[in-house]
Amino acid sequence: MPHLKTWNKLPAGIRQHLMDRMRGRSISIADLNKLRIWVESHPLVPEGEWYKDFGSFKICGEGSYPKTFLLAAQPARGKSV
């Protein structure tokens, strides 16, 4: 299982998409702090599709790359991490 890529190792297009989704989903600073703590733990993620549920939002990815944010009520695909 790969480790989640950190922000500075993401391609520019993925970083921009994630920033757009953070704004569009109105993710709070407190929620982003939860995300930061999780990312700094260098979590292992599955090779395929996965998601992490933070209660008020979800982050979804594939392999070592985070791909998007979902609202709490939106269904996610893949394996829960």
PDB file with SEQRES, HELIX, SHEET and CRYST1 records, atoms N, CA, C and O in Angstrom:
SEQRES   1 A   81  MET PRO HIS LEU LYS THR TRP ASN LYS LEU PRO ALA GLY          
SEQRES   2 A   81  ILE ARG GLN HIS LEU MET ASP ARG MET ARG GLY ARG SER          
SEQRES   3 A   81  ILE SER ILE ALA ASP LEU ASN LYS LEU ARG ILE TRP VAL          
SEQRES   4 A   81  GLU SER HIS PRO LEU VAL PRO GLU GLY GLU TRP TYR LYS          
SEQRES   5 A   81  ASP PHE GLY SER PHE LYS ILE CYS GLY GLU GLY SER TYR          
SEQRES   6 A   81  PRO LYS THR PHE LEU LEU ALA ALA GLN PRO ALA ARG GLY          
SEQRES   7 A   81  LYS SER VAL                                                  
HELIX    1 AA1 TRP A    7  LYS A    9  5                                   3    
HELIX    2 AA2 ALA A   12  GLY A   24  1                                  13    
HELIX    3 AA3 ILE A   29  GLU A   40  1                                  12    
SHEET    1 AA1 4 TYR A  65  LEU A  71  0                                        
SHEET    2 AA1 4 PHE A  57  GLU A  62 -1                                        
SHEET    3 AA1 4 GLU A  49  ASP A  53 -1                                        
SHEET    4 AA1 4 LYS A  79  SER A  80  1                                        
CRYST1    1.000    1.000    1.000  90.00  90.00  90.00 P 1           1          
ATOM      1  N   MET A   1       0.844  -1.183   0.000  1.00  0.00           N  
ATOM      2  CA  MET A   1       0.000   0.000   0.000  1.00  0.00           C  
ATOM      3  C   MET A   1       0.891   1.248   0.000  1.00  0.00           C  
ATOM      4  O   MET A   1       1.863   1.320   0.751  1.00  0.00           O  
ATOM      5  N   PRO A   2       0.554   2.227  -0.844  1.00  0.00           N  
ATOM      6  CA  PRO A   2       1.357   3.455  -0.898  1.00  0.00           C  
ATOM      7  C   PRO A   2       0.981   4.424   0.221  1.00  0.00           C  
ATOM      8  O   PRO A   2      -0.084   4.320   0.829  1.00  0.00           O  
ATOM      9  N   HIS A   3       1.879   5.360   0.471  1.00  0.00           N  
ATOM     10  CA  HIS A   3       1.597   6.461   1.394  1.00  0.00           C  
ATOM     11  C   HIS A   3       0.926   7.581   0.607  1.00  0.00           C  
ATOM     12  O   HIS A   3       1.197   7.768  -0.580  1.00  0.00           O  
ATOM     13  N   LEU A   4       0.062   8.311   1.266  1.00  0.00           N  
ATOM     14  CA  LEU A   4      -0.580   9.469   0.667  1.00  0.00           C  
ATOM     15  C   LEU A   4       0.478  10.513   0.327  1.00  0.00           C  
ATOM     16  O   LEU A   4       1.342  10.809   1.152  1.00  0.00           O  
ATOM     17  N   LYS A   5       0.418  11.065  -0.868  1.00  0.00           N  
ATOM     18  CA  LYS A   5       1.345  12.134  -1.271  1.00  0.00           C  
ATOM     19  C   LYS A   5       1.025  13.404  -0.479  1.00  0.00           C  
ATOM     20  O   LYS A   5      -0.140  13.716  -0.232  1.00  0.00           O  
ATOM     21  N   THR A   6       2.060  14.120  -0.091  1.00  0.00           N  
ATOM     22  CA  THR A   6       1.870  15.392   0.601  1.00  0.00           C  
ATOM     23  C   THR A   6       1.607  16.493  -0.422  1.00  0.00           C  
ATOM     24  O   THR A   6       1.882  16.335  -1.611  1.00  0.00           O  
ATOM     25  N   TRP A   7       1.077  17.597   0.059  1.00  0.00           N  
ATOM     26  CA  TRP A   7       0.647  18.718  -0.788  1.00  0.00           C  
ATOM     27  C   TRP A   7       1.719  19.138  -1.783  1.00  0.00           C  
ATOM     28  O   TRP A   7       1.433  19.319  -2.967  1.00  0.00           O  
ATOM     29  N   ASN A   8       2.950  19.292  -1.311  1.00  0.00           N  
ATOM     30  CA  ASN A   8       4.017  19.798  -2.184  1.00  0.00           C  
ATOM     31  C   ASN A   8       4.461  18.776  -3.226  1.00  0.00           C  
ATOM     32  O   ASN A   8       5.222  19.120  -4.130  1.00  0.00           O  
ATOM     33  N   LYS A   9       4.004  17.529  -3.123  1.00  0.00           N  
ATOM     34  CA  LYS A   9       4.370  16.506  -4.102  1.00  0.00           C  
ATOM     35  C   LYS A   9       3.233  16.196  -5.073  1.00  0.00           C  
ATOM     36  O   LYS A   9       3.350  15.296  -5.904  1.00  0.00           O  
ATOM     37  N   LEU A  10       2.141  16.936  -4.969  1.00  0.00           N  
ATOM     38  CA  LEU A  10       1.013  16.733  -5.873  1.00  0.00           C  
ATOM     39  C   LEU A  10       1.224  17.521  -7.156  1.00  0.00           C  
ATOM     40  O   LEU A  10       1.782  18.617  -7.118  1.00  0.00           O  
ATOM     41  N   PRO A  11       0.786  16.983  -8.298  1.00  0.00           N  
ATOM     42  CA  PRO A  11       0.815  17.765  -9.539  1.00  0.00           C  
ATOM     43  C   PRO A  11      -0.036  19.026  -9.387  1.00  0.00           C  
ATOM     44  O   PRO A  11      -1.025  19.039  -8.654  1.00  0.00           O  
ATOM     45  N   ALA A  12       0.362  20.070 -10.085  1.00  0.00           N  
ATOM     46  CA  ALA A  12      -0.319  21.369  -9.969  1.00  0.00           C  
ATOM     47  C   ALA A  12      -1.815  21.266 -10.249  1.00  0.00           C  
ATOM     48  O   ALA A  12      -2.610  21.921  -9.575  1.00  0.00           O  
ATOM     49  N   GLY A  13      -2.212  20.463 -11.223  1.00  0.00           N  
ATOM     50  CA  GLY A  13      -3.632  20.325 -11.553  1.00  0.00           C  
ATOM     51  C   GLY A  13      -4.446  19.726 -10.423  1.00  0.00           C  
ATOM     52  O   GLY A  13      -5.575  20.150 -10.173  1.00  0.00           O  
ATOM     53  N   ILE A  14      -3.881  18.744  -9.741  1.00  0.00           N  
ATOM     54  CA  ILE A  14      -4.583  18.136  -8.600  1.00  0.00           C  
ATOM     55  C   ILE A  14      -4.671  19.137  -7.455  1.00  0.00           C  
ATOM     56  O   ILE A  14      -5.718  19.260  -6.820  1.00  0.00           O  
ATOM     57  N   ARG A  15      -3.580  19.855  -7.187  1.00  0.00           N  
ATOM     58  CA  ARG A  15      -3.609  20.872  -6.114  1.00  0.00           C  
ATOM     59  C   ARG A  15      -4.694  21.904  -6.383  1.00  0.00           C  
ATOM     60  O   ARG A  15      -5.459  22.250  -5.483  1.00  0.00           O  
ATOM     61  N   GLN A  16      -4.767  22.399  -7.621  1.00  0.00           N  
ATOM     62  CA  GLN A  16      -5.759  23.414  -7.953  1.00  0.00           C  
ATOM     63  C   GLN A  16      -7.174  22.866  -7.808  1.00  0.00           C  
ATOM     64  O   GLN A  16      -8.051  23.550  -7.281  1.00  0.00           O  
ATOM     65  N   HIS A  17      -7.404  21.647  -8.267  1.00  0.00           N  
ATOM     66  CA  HIS A  17      -8.728  21.031  -8.144  1.00  0.00           C  
ATOM     67  C   HIS A  17      -9.123  20.905  -6.674  1.00  0.00           C  
ATOM     68  O   HIS A  17     -10.257  21.216  -6.310  1.00  0.00           O  
ATOM     69  N   LEU A  18      -8.192  20.450  -5.826  1.00  0.00           N  
ATOM     70  CA  LEU A  18      -8.498  20.311  -4.404  1.00  0.00           C  
ATOM     71  C   LEU A  18      -8.810  21.665  -3.768  1.00  0.00           C  
ATOM     72  O   LEU A  18      -9.729  21.766  -2.955  1.00  0.00           O  
ATOM     73  N   MET A  19      -8.052  22.710  -4.131  1.00  0.00           N  
ATOM     74  CA  MET A  19      -8.336  24.048  -3.587  1.00  0.00           C  
ATOM     75  C   MET A  19      -9.718  24.527  -4.020  1.00  0.00           C  
ATOM     76  O   MET A  19     -10.456  25.105  -3.222  1.00  0.00           O  
ATOM     77  N   ASP A  20     -10.068  24.287  -5.283  1.00  0.00           N  
ATOM     78  CA  ASP A  20     -11.393  24.687  -5.777  1.00  0.00           C  
ATOM     79  C   ASP A  20     -12.492  23.952  -5.019  1.00  0.00           C  
ATOM     80  O   ASP A  20     -13.502  24.554  -4.656  1.00  0.00           O  
ATOM     81  N   ARG A  21     -12.306  22.661  -4.779  1.00  0.00           N  
ATOM     82  CA  ARG A  21     -13.309  21.879  -4.061  1.00  0.00           C  
ATOM     83  C   ARG A  21     -13.397  22.285  -2.592  1.00  0.00           C  
ATOM     84  O   ARG A  21     -14.489  22.302  -2.025  1.00  0.00           O  
ATOM     85  N   MET A  22     -12.263  22.612  -1.967  1.00  0.00           N  
ATOM     86  CA  MET A  22     -12.294  23.079  -0.568  1.00  0.00           C  
ATOM     87  C   MET A  22     -13.169  24.314  -0.456  1.00  0.00           C  
ATOM     88  O   MET A  22     -13.998  24.419   0.448  1.00  0.00           O  
ATOM     89  N   ARG A  23     -12.980  25.245  -1.378  1.00  0.00           N  
ATOM     90  CA  ARG A  23     -13.783  26.472  -1.361  1.00  0.00           C  
ATOM     91  C   ARG A  23     -15.244  26.171  -1.667  1.00  0.00           C  
ATOM     92  O   ARG A  23     -16.140  26.666  -0.984  1.00  0.00           O  
ATOM     93  N   GLY A  24     -15.480  25.370  -2.680  1.00  0.00           N  
ATOM     94  CA  GLY A  24     -16.845  25.055  -3.100  1.00  0.00           C  
ATOM     95  C   GLY A  24     -17.631  24.261  -2.072  1.00  0.00           C  
ATOM     96  O   GLY A  24     -18.855  24.371  -2.002  1.00  0.00           O  
ATOM     97  N   ARG A  25     -16.946  23.473  -1.287  1.00  0.00           N  
ATOM     98  CA  ARG A  25     -17.600  22.655  -0.269  1.00  0.00           C  
ATOM     99  C   ARG A  25     -17.628  23.348   1.087  1.00  0.00           C  
ATOM    100  O   ARG A  25     -18.127  22.789   2.064  1.00  0.00           O  
ATOM    101  N   SER A  26     -17.095  24.561   1.147  1.00  0.00           N  
ATOM    102  CA  SER A  26     -17.075  25.360   2.387  1.00  0.00           C  
ATOM    103  C   SER A  26     -16.506  24.573   3.565  1.00  0.00           C  
ATOM    104  O   SER A  26     -17.106  24.529   4.639  1.00  0.00           O  
ATOM    105  N   ILE A  27     -15.365  23.964   3.362  1.00  0.00           N  
ATOM    106  CA  ILE A  27     -14.706  23.204   4.419  1.00  0.00           C  
ATOM    107  C   ILE A  27     -14.064  24.200   5.385  1.00  0.00           C  
ATOM    108  O   ILE A  27     -13.306  25.078   4.973  1.00  0.00           O  
ATOM    109  N   SER A  28     -14.372  24.053   6.658  1.00  0.00           N  
ATOM    110  CA  SER A  28     -13.914  25.011   7.665  1.00  0.00           C  
ATOM    111  C   SER A  28     -12.425  24.841   7.973  1.00  0.00           C  
ATOM    112  O   SER A  28     -11.818  23.821   7.647  1.00  0.00           O  
ATOM    113  N   ILE A  29     -11.861  25.856   8.604  1.00  0.00           N  
ATOM    114  CA  ILE A  29     -10.463  25.800   9.036  1.00  0.00           C  
ATOM    115  C   ILE A  29     -10.263  24.662  10.030  1.00  0.00           C  
ATOM    116  O   ILE A  29      -9.249  23.967   9.976  1.00  0.00           O  
ATOM    117  N   ALA A  30     -11.210  24.466  10.930  1.00  0.00           N  
ATOM    118  CA  ALA A  30     -11.095  23.368  11.905  1.00  0.00           C  
ATOM    119  C   ALA A  30     -11.062  22.019  11.191  1.00  0.00           C  
ATOM    120  O   ALA A  30     -10.301  21.130  11.573  1.00  0.00           O  
ATOM    121  N   ASP A  31     -11.890  21.868  10.154  1.00  0.00           N  
ATOM    122  CA  ASP A  31     -11.892  20.626   9.386  1.00  0.00           C  
ATOM    123  C   ASP A  31     -10.593  20.452   8.620  1.00  0.00           C  
ATOM    124  O   ASP A  31     -10.054  19.348   8.544  1.00  0.00           O  
ATOM    125  N   LEU A  32     -10.092  21.534   8.056  1.00  0.00           N  
ATOM    126  CA  LEU A  32      -8.813  21.454   7.340  1.00  0.00           C  
ATOM    127  C   LEU A  32      -7.673  21.089   8.283  1.00  0.00           C  
ATOM    128  O   LEU A  32      -6.711  20.436   7.879  1.00  0.00           O  
ATOM    129  N   ASN A  33      -7.782  21.508   9.527  1.00  0.00           N  
ATOM    130  CA  ASN A  33      -6.760  21.141  10.501  1.00  0.00           C  
ATOM    131  C   ASN A  33      -6.792  19.635  10.771  1.00  0.00           C  
ATOM    132  O   ASN A  33      -5.742  19.008  10.913  1.00  0.00           O  
ATOM    133  N   LYS A  34      -8.002  19.050  10.842  1.00  0.00           N  
ATOM    134  CA  LYS A  34      -8.119  17.592  10.996  1.00  0.00           C  
ATOM    135  C   LYS A  34      -7.460  16.890   9.807  1.00  0.00           C  
ATOM    136  O   LYS A  34      -6.749  15.899   9.971  1.00  0.00           O  
ATOM    137  N   LEU A  35      -7.709  17.420   8.613  1.00  0.00           N  
ATOM    138  CA  LEU A  35      -7.114  16.861   7.405  1.00  0.00           C  
ATOM    139  C   LEU A  35      -5.589  16.978   7.464  1.00  0.00           C  
ATOM    140  O   LEU A  35      -4.881  16.024   7.142  1.00  0.00           O  
ATOM    141  N   ARG A  36      -5.090  18.130   7.869  1.00  0.00           N  
ATOM    142  CA  ARG A  36      -3.639  18.352   7.958  1.00  0.00           C  
ATOM    143  C   ARG A  36      -2.992  17.345   8.899  1.00  0.00           C  
ATOM    144  O   ARG A  36      -1.955  16.767   8.574  1.00  0.00           O  
ATOM    145  N   ILE A  37      -3.592  17.136  10.048  1.00  0.00           N  
ATOM    146  CA  ILE A  37      -3.040  16.180  11.027  1.00  0.00           C  
ATOM    147  C   ILE A  37      -3.009  14.779  10.428  1.00  0.00           C  
ATOM    148  O   ILE A  37      -2.035  14.048  10.608  1.00  0.00           O  
ATOM    149  N   TRP A  38      -4.062  14.405   9.722  1.00  0.00           N  
ATOM    150  CA  TRP A  38      -4.103  13.079   9.103  1.00  0.00           C  
ATOM    151  C   TRP A  38      -3.026  12.951   8.033  1.00  0.00           C  
ATOM    152  O   TRP A  38      -2.313  11.949   7.987  1.00  0.00           O  
ATOM    153  N   VAL A  39      -2.904  13.961   7.171  1.00  0.00           N  
ATOM    154  CA  VAL A  39      -1.900  13.921   6.092  1.00  0.00           C  
ATOM    155  C   VAL A  39      -0.491  13.864   6.673  1.00  0.00           C  
ATOM    156  O   VAL A  39       0.360  13.137   6.161  1.00  0.00           O  
ATOM    157  N   GLU A  40      -0.237  14.628   7.740  1.00  0.00           N  
ATOM    158  CA  GLU A  40       1.095  14.635   8.363  1.00  0.00           C  
ATOM    159  C   GLU A  40       1.447  13.300   9.007  1.00  0.00           C  
ATOM    160  O   GLU A  40       2.613  13.050   9.312  1.00  0.00           O  
ATOM    161  N   SER A  41       0.453  12.441   9.217  1.00  0.00           N  
ATOM    162  CA  SER A  41       0.726  11.113   9.781  1.00  0.00           C  
ATOM    163  C   SER A  41       1.236  10.143   8.709  1.00  0.00           C  
ATOM    164  O   SER A  41       1.538   8.989   9.012  1.00  0.00           O  
ATOM    165  N   HIS A  42       1.332  10.610   7.455  1.00  0.00           N  
ATOM    166  CA  HIS A  42       1.798   9.798   6.323  1.00  0.00           C  
ATOM    167  C   HIS A  42       1.016   8.487   6.220  1.00  0.00           C  
ATOM    168  O   HIS A  42       1.600   7.404   6.241  1.00  0.00           O  
ATOM    169  N   PRO A  43      -0.319   8.597   6.107  1.00  0.00           N  
ATOM    170  CA  PRO A  43      -1.144   7.390   6.108  1.00  0.00           C  
ATOM    171  C   PRO A  43      -0.907   6.510   4.875  1.00  0.00           C  
ATOM    172  O   PRO A  43      -0.576   6.990   3.791  1.00  0.00           O  
ATOM    173  N   LEU A  44      -1.087   5.228   5.084  1.00  0.00           N  
ATOM    174  CA  LEU A  44      -1.101   4.284   3.979  1.00  0.00           C  
ATOM    175  C   LEU A  44      -2.494   4.296   3.374  1.00  0.00           C  
ATOM    176  O   LEU A  44      -3.488   4.360   4.097  1.00  0.00           O  
ATOM    177  N   VAL A  45      -2.568   4.236   2.058  1.00  0.00           N  
ATOM    178  CA  VAL A  45      -3.845   4.224   1.353  1.00  0.00           C  
ATOM    179  C   VAL A  45      -3.831   3.087   0.334  1.00  0.00           C  
ATOM    180  O   VAL A  45      -2.762   2.687  -0.126  1.00  0.00           O  
ATOM    181  N   PRO A  46      -5.001   2.562  -0.022  1.00  0.00           N  
ATOM    182  CA  PRO A  46      -5.053   1.475  -0.998  1.00  0.00           C  
ATOM    183  C   PRO A  46      -4.560   1.915  -2.380  1.00  0.00           C  
ATOM    184  O   PRO A  46      -4.512   3.108  -2.680  1.00  0.00           O  
ATOM    185  N   GLU A  47      -4.198   0.951  -3.205  1.00  0.00           N  
ATOM    186  CA  GLU A  47      -3.778   1.225  -4.588  1.00  0.00           C  
ATOM    187  C   GLU A  47      -4.924   1.801  -5.408  1.00  0.00           C  
ATOM    188  O   GLU A  47      -4.712   2.688  -6.235  1.00  0.00           O  
ATOM    189  N   GLY A  48      -6.130   1.306  -5.186  1.00  0.00           N  
ATOM    190  CA  GLY A  48      -7.296   1.751  -5.953  1.00  0.00           C  
ATOM    191  C   GLY A  48      -7.996   2.933  -5.314  1.00  0.00           C  
ATOM    192  O   GLY A  48      -7.375   3.736  -4.617  1.00  0.00           O  
ATOM    193  N   GLU A  49      -9.296   3.032  -5.555  1.00  0.00           N  
ATOM    194  CA  GLU A  49     -10.092   4.131  -5.007  1.00  0.00           C  
ATOM    195  C   GLU A  49     -10.275   3.986  -3.505  1.00  0.00           C  
ATOM    196  O   GLU A  49     -10.428   2.876  -2.995  1.00  0.00           O  
ATOM    197  N   TRP A  50     -10.258   5.105  -2.804  1.00  0.00           N  
ATOM    198  CA  TRP A  50     -10.409   5.121  -1.353  1.00  0.00           C  
ATOM    199  C   TRP A  50     -11.031   6.450  -0.934  1.00  0.00           C  
ATOM    200  O   TRP A  50     -11.098   7.399  -1.715  1.00  0.00           O  
ATOM    201  N   TYR A  51     -11.482   6.492   0.311  1.00  0.00           N  
ATOM    202  CA  TYR A  51     -11.970   7.752   0.889  1.00  0.00           C  
ATOM    203  C   TYR A  51     -11.732   7.741   2.389  1.00  0.00           C  
ATOM    204  O   TYR A  51     -11.638   6.683   3.012  1.00  0.00           O  
ATOM    205  N   LYS A  52     -11.638   8.930   2.952  1.00  0.00           N  
ATOM    206  CA  LYS A  52     -11.502   9.118   4.398  1.00  0.00           C  
ATOM    207  C   LYS A  52     -12.632  10.042   4.809  1.00  0.00           C  
ATOM    208  O   LYS A  52     -12.751  11.154   4.294  1.00  0.00           O  
ATOM    209  N   ASP A  53     -13.462   9.583   5.738  1.00  0.00           N  
ATOM    210  CA  ASP A  53     -14.616  10.341   6.210  1.00  0.00           C  
ATOM    211  C   ASP A  53     -14.232  11.105   7.464  1.00  0.00           C  
ATOM    212  O   ASP A  53     -13.857  10.510   8.473  1.00  0.00           O  
ATOM    213  N   PHE A  54     -14.327  12.427   7.396  1.00  0.00           N  
ATOM    214  CA  PHE A  54     -14.016  13.281   8.539  1.00  0.00           C  
ATOM    215  C   PHE A  54     -15.275  13.771   9.241  1.00  0.00           C  
ATOM    216  O   PHE A  54     -15.204  14.652  10.097  1.00  0.00           O  
ATOM    217  N   GLY A  55     -16.410  13.217   8.892  1.00  0.00           N  
ATOM    218  CA  GLY A  55     -17.669  13.605   9.522  1.00  0.00           C  
ATOM    219  C   GLY A  55     -18.384  14.707   8.762  1.00  0.00           C  
ATOM    220  O   GLY A  55     -19.504  14.507   8.292  1.00  0.00           O  
ATOM    221  N   SER A  56     -17.760  15.853   8.637  1.00  0.00           N  
ATOM    222  CA  SER A  56     -18.388  16.974   7.937  1.00  0.00           C  
ATOM    223  C   SER A  56     -18.006  17.025   6.458  1.00  0.00           C  
ATOM    224  O   SER A  56     -18.602  17.784   5.694  1.00  0.00           O  
ATOM    225  N   PHE A  57     -17.032  16.236   6.050  1.00  0.00           N  
ATOM    226  CA  PHE A  57     -16.623  16.133   4.650  1.00  0.00           C  
ATOM    227  C   PHE A  57     -15.854  14.830   4.460  1.00  0.00           C  
ATOM    228  O   PHE A  57     -15.479  14.168   5.427  1.00  0.00           O  
ATOM    229  N   LYS A  58     -15.627  14.475   3.200  1.00  0.00           N  
ATOM    230  CA  LYS A  58     -14.816  13.306   2.861  1.00  0.00           C  
ATOM    231  C   LYS A  58     -13.746  13.738   1.870  1.00  0.00           C  
ATOM    232  O   LYS A  58     -13.970  14.621   1.042  1.00  0.00           O  
ATOM    233  N   ILE A  59     -12.592  13.112   1.963  1.00  0.00           N  
ATOM    234  CA  ILE A  59     -11.582  13.274   0.925  1.00  0.00           C  
ATOM    235  C   ILE A  59     -11.504  11.938   0.206  1.00  0.00           C  
ATOM    236  O   ILE A  59     -11.486  10.881   0.837  1.00  0.00           O  
ATOM    237  N   CYS A  60     -11.459  11.993  -1.114  1.00  0.00           N  
ATOM    238  CA  CYS A  60     -11.423  10.778  -1.931  1.00  0.00           C  
ATOM    239  C   CYS A  60     -10.153  10.783  -2.756  1.00  0.00           C  
ATOM    240  O   CYS A  60      -9.661  11.835  -3.163  1.00  0.00           O  
ATOM    241  N   GLY A  61      -9.633   9.600  -2.994  1.00  0.00           N  
ATOM    242  CA  GLY A  61      -8.429   9.506  -3.787  1.00  0.00           C  
ATOM    243  C   GLY A  61      -8.306   8.188  -4.502  1.00  0.00           C  
ATOM    244  O   GLY A  61      -9.180   7.324  -4.432  1.00  0.00           O  
ATOM    245  N   GLU A  62      -7.190   8.061  -5.194  1.00  0.00           N  
ATOM    246  CA  GLU A  62      -6.856   6.820  -5.886  1.00  0.00           C  
ATOM    247  C   GLU A  62      -5.359   6.625  -5.754  1.00  0.00           C  
ATOM    248  O   GLU A  62      -4.565   7.469  -6.170  1.00  0.00           O  
ATOM    249  N   GLY A  63      -4.990   5.499  -5.169  1.00  0.00           N  
ATOM    250  CA  GLY A  63      -3.574   5.262  -4.913  1.00  0.00           C  
ATOM    251  C   GLY A  63      -3.042   6.337  -3.976  1.00  0.00           C  
ATOM    252  O   GLY A  63      -3.707   6.706  -3.009  1.00  0.00           O  
ATOM    253  N   SER A  64      -1.863   6.831  -4.256  1.00  0.00           N  
ATOM    254  CA  SER A  64      -1.237   7.807  -3.364  1.00  0.00           C  
ATOM    255  C   SER A  64      -1.742   9.238  -3.545  1.00  0.00           C  
ATOM    256  O   SER A  64      -1.315  10.144  -2.829  1.00  0.00           O  
ATOM    257  N   TYR A  65      -2.655   9.443  -4.506  1.00  0.00           N  
ATOM    258  CA  TYR A  65      -3.115  10.799  -4.798  1.00  0.00           C  
ATOM    259  C   TYR A  65      -4.512  11.084  -4.269  1.00  0.00           C  
ATOM    260  O   TYR A  65      -5.445  10.338  -4.564  1.00  0.00           O  
ATOM    261  N   PRO A  66      -4.674  12.159  -3.486  1.00  0.00           N  
ATOM    262  CA  PRO A  66      -6.024  12.624  -3.165  1.00  0.00           C  
ATOM    263  C   PRO A  66      -6.598  13.242  -4.434  1.00  0.00           C  
ATOM    264  O   PRO A  66      -5.871  13.870  -5.204  1.00  0.00           O  
ATOM    265  N   LYS A  67      -7.898  13.068  -4.654  1.00  0.00           N  
ATOM    266  CA  LYS A  67      -8.479  13.548  -5.914  1.00  0.00           C  
ATOM    267  C   LYS A  67      -9.550  14.612  -5.735  1.00  0.00           C  
ATOM    268  O   LYS A  67      -9.638  15.532  -6.549  1.00  0.00           O  
ATOM    269  N   THR A  68     -10.381  14.510  -4.672  1.00  0.00           N  
ATOM    270  CA  THR A  68     -11.465  15.479  -4.509  1.00  0.00           C  
ATOM    271  C   THR A  68     -12.015  15.446  -3.097  1.00  0.00           C  
ATOM    272  O   THR A  68     -11.697  14.554  -2.310  1.00  0.00           O  
ATOM    273  N   PHE A  69     -12.835  16.420  -2.791  1.00  0.00           N  
ATOM    274  CA  PHE A  69     -13.554  16.498  -1.529  1.00  0.00           C  
ATOM    275  C   PHE A  69     -15.038  16.327  -1.807  1.00  0.00           C  
ATOM    276  O   PHE A  69     -15.545  16.800  -2.824  1.00  0.00           O  
ATOM    277  N   LEU A  70     -15.728  15.657  -0.908  1.00  0.00           N  
ATOM    278  CA  LEU A  70     -17.177  15.500  -0.994  1.00  0.00           C  
ATOM    279  C   LEU A  70     -17.818  16.070   0.268  1.00  0.00           C  
ATOM    280  O   LEU A  70     -17.189  16.138   1.324  1.00  0.00           O  
ATOM    281  N   LEU A  71     -19.077  16.476   0.139  1.00  0.00           N  
ATOM    282  CA  LEU A  71     -19.850  16.863   1.317  1.00  0.00           C  
ATOM    283  C   LEU A  71     -20.161  15.611   2.123  1.00  0.00           C  
ATOM    284  O   LEU A  71     -20.081  14.498   1.603  1.00  0.00           O  
ATOM    285  N   ALA A  72     -20.512  15.788   3.374  1.00  0.00           N  
ATOM    286  CA  ALA A  72     -20.768  14.646   4.277  1.00  0.00           C  
ATOM    287  C   ALA A  72     -21.830  13.698   3.713  1.00  0.00           C  
ATOM    288  O   ALA A  72     -21.698  12.480   3.834  1.00  0.00           O  
ATOM    289  N   ALA A  73     -22.861  14.237   3.110  1.00  0.00           N  
ATOM    290  CA  ALA A  73     -23.963  13.407   2.629  1.00  0.00           C  
ATOM    291  C   ALA A  73     -23.698  12.762   1.264  1.00  0.00           C  
ATOM    292  O   ALA A  73     -24.449  11.883   0.844  1.00  0.00           O  
ATOM    293  N   GLN A  74     -22.665  13.179   0.585  1.00  0.00           N  
ATOM    294  CA  GLN A  74     -22.378  12.614  -0.738  1.00  0.00           C  
ATOM    295  C   GLN A  74     -21.751  11.225  -0.590  1.00  0.00           C  
ATOM    296  O   GLN A  74     -20.880  11.016   0.254  1.00  0.00           O  
ATOM    297  N   PRO A  75     -22.202  10.280  -1.418  1.00  0.00           N  
ATOM    298  CA  PRO A  75     -21.630   8.933  -1.356  1.00  0.00           C  
ATOM    299  C   PRO A  75     -20.213   8.905  -1.938  1.00  0.00           C  
ATOM    300  O   PRO A  75     -19.917   9.590  -2.917  1.00  0.00           O  
ATOM    301  N   ALA A  76     -19.362   8.118  -1.328  1.00  0.00           N  
ATOM    302  CA  ALA A  76     -17.984   7.956  -1.791  1.00  0.00           C  
ATOM    303  C   ALA A  76     -17.787   6.548  -2.335  1.00  0.00           C  
ATOM    304  O   ALA A  76     -18.463   5.608  -1.915  1.00  0.00           O  
ATOM    305  N   ARG A  77     -16.862   6.414  -3.267  1.00  0.00           N  
ATOM    306  CA  ARG A  77     -16.543   5.095  -3.830  1.00  0.00           C  
ATOM    307  C   ARG A  77     -15.203   4.637  -3.274  1.00  0.00           C  
ATOM    308  O   ARG A  77     -14.376   5.448  -2.857  1.00  0.00           O  
ATOM    309  N   GLY A  78     -15.009   3.352  -3.275  1.00  0.00           N  
ATOM    310  CA  GLY A  78     -13.737   2.798  -2.871  1.00  0.00           C  
ATOM    311  C   GLY A  78     -13.738   2.318  -1.439  1.00  0.00           C  
ATOM    312  O   GLY A  78     -14.785   2.159  -0.811  1.00  0.00           O  
ATOM    313  N   LYS A  79     -12.542   2.093  -0.942  1.00  0.00           N  
ATOM    314  CA  LYS A  79     -12.353   1.543   0.399  1.00  0.00           C  
ATOM    315  C   LYS A  79     -12.211   2.681   1.418  1.00  0.00           C  
ATOM    316  O   LYS A  79     -11.513   3.665   1.172  1.00  0.00           O  
ATOM    317  N   SER A  80     -12.873   2.530   2.545  1.00  0.00           N  
ATOM    318  CA  SER A  80     -12.742   3.499   3.630  1.00  0.00           C  
ATOM    319  C   SER A  80     -11.388   3.302   4.309  1.00  0.00           C  
ATOM    320  O   SER A  80     -10.988   2.176   4.605  1.00  0.00           O  
ATOM    321  N   VAL A  81     -10.692   4.407   4.549  1.00  0.00           N  
ATOM    322  CA  VAL A  81      -9.412   4.344   5.275  1.00  0.00           C  
ATOM    323  C   VAL A  81      -9.487   5.109   6.566  1.00  0.00           C  
ATOM    324  O   VAL A  81      -8.507   5.165   7.308  1.00  0.00           O  
TER     325      VAL A  81                                                      
END                                                                             
